[in-house]
Amino acid sequence: MEGTTKSRMLGWSIAYIVLLLSIILPPINLITACLLMVPVLVMYVKLGTQRFLIHYIVCLAAVYVLSSMLLAGWVGAIMVSISLFFLPPVIQMGNLYKKRAPARTVLTVGTVTLLAELLLSLIVSNVLGLEPVSKMKQFMIESVQTLPPQLQSVMAIDLDTLVQLMVQMLPLYMIGFSLFYVVVSHWLARRALVRSGESIPAFKPIRDWMLPKSFVWFYLIALILEMFVRDSKSIVFTMLLNLLPLLTAAFALQALSFLFYLAHVNRWNKVVPVIGILLLLFFPPAYFLFSLLGVFDVAFPIRDRLTRK
């Protein structure tokens, strides 16, 4: 058994080295970059702290040496920095796995940790004079200017306004990135750990998901404020610009939960919630309608009445 565990951990170490090195290989790096936390999570849970540190340091040393030999030393330094950036959420999530914490807690803590790192990186970059926001603005302007003139002419707003709105939505992008990254890492790492014999709590079935009722009030207040706030440079406008898409997506997901609940209670075919998923993926206007359904599901005891019947 011990020999099997060692061989598996060696396999995960090699997989991690390959994933880190693949960052320099477009376009596969778009996929492999999303998997960077998975091998480290598995090793952290399966190995003790001392053994994990040995595996981790050896992996980083191998990546640095190989990338320095194949490309340049600064490339190896960047790869090591990327790995270290994702280490804090790995440790937080790994400790919660060891405590058999609920999946919701793991997701929340992992997302908050990664988001805090992104914010800290942004602050440090500004302090060092790197001005990442200004560079991002310039990159967006150059990207839009490369579009065909016909496509630029159909834009409803001018380029400066568009770029300003995209920069104001930076918190939304950071939250979305953190949430997506942690969800993918948790889903894959948990499957690997369960197969190796670990008991890691899973999420509740989607039909049992329920947002707190306080979210309904946040959503309604945000919708009302949106009708009156017109100053695009105000703090309230920026908050609404980031908050409303998040709440809309959360209640749209709540609507999907309600559809799965209906299918379960009435023993319907899963085609109804599947159609709902397809609408959200390929028909963006459905988001608002689904979010309203999600609001009604949270605000009113619809499920209790269905259960009584």
Long-range contacts (C-beta under 8 A, 24 or more apart in sequence): 5-46, 8-46, 8-196, 9-43, 9-46, 9-47, 9-55, 12-39, 12-42, 12-43, 13-39, 13-43, 13-55, 13-58, 13-59, 15-39, 16-40, 16-43, 16-59, 17-59, 17-62, 17-63, 17-66, 20-59, 20-63, 20-79, 20-82, 20-83, 21-63, 21-66, 21-67, 21-79, 23-79, 23-82, 24-67, 24-71, 24-75, 34-180, 34-181, 34-184, 34-185, 35-184, 35-185, 35-188, 36-82, 36-83, 36-86, 37-86, 37-89, 37-90, 37-93, 37-181, 37-185, 37-189, 38-185, 38-188, 38-189, 38-192, 40-83, 40-86, 40-87, 40-90, 41-90, 41-93, 41-94, 41-97, 41-185, 41-189, 41-193, 42-189, 42-192, 42-193, 42-196, 44-90, 44-91, 44-94, 45-94, 45-97, 45-98, 45-189, 45-193, 45-198, 46-193, 46-196, 46-198, 56-87, 59-83, 85-117, 85-121, 86-114, 88-113, 88-114, 88-117, 89-113, 89-114, 89-117, 89-182, 89-185, 93-182, 93-185, 93-186, 93-189, 97-189, 97-190, 97-193, 97-198, 97-200, 100-199, 100-200, 100-201, 101-201, 102-201, 103-186, 103-190, 103-200, 103-201, 103-202, 103-203, 103-204, 104-203, 106-186, 107-179, 107-182, 107-183, 107-186, 110-182, 110-185, 110-186, 111-175, 111-178, 111-179, 111-182, 112-178, 114-177, 114-178, 114-181, 114-182, 115-174, 115-175, 115-178, 118-174, 118-177, 118-178, 119-174, 133-167, 133-170, 136-167, 136-170, 137-163, 137-167, 140-166, 140-167, 161-232, 164-232, 165-232, 165-241, 168-232, 168-237, 168-238, 168-241, 168-242, 169-241, 169-242, 171-242, 172-241, 172-242, 172-245, 172-246, 175-242, 175-246, 205-260, 206-256, 206-257, 206-260, 207-257, 207-260, 207-261, 207-263, 207-264, 208-257, 208-261, 209-253, 209-254, 209-257, 210-254, 210-257, 210-297, 210-298, 211-250, 211-251, 211-254, 211-294, 211-298, 212-298, 213-298, 213-299, 215-247, 215-250, 215-251, 215-298, 216-295, 216-298, 216-299, 218-243, 218-247, 219-247, 219-248, 219-251, 219-291, 219-295, 220-295, 222-247, 247-291, 248-287, 248-288, 248-291, 249-287, 249-291, 250-294, 251-290, 251-291, 251-292, 251-293, 251-294, 251-295, 251-298, 252-280, 252-286, 252-287, 252-290, 252-291, 252-294, 253-294, 254-293, 254-294, 254-295, 254-297, 254-298, 255-290, 255-291, 255-293, 255-294, 255-297, 256-280, 256-290, 257-294, 257-297, 258-293, 258-294, 258-297, 258-302, 258-303, 261-303, 261-306, 262-306, 265-306, 265-307
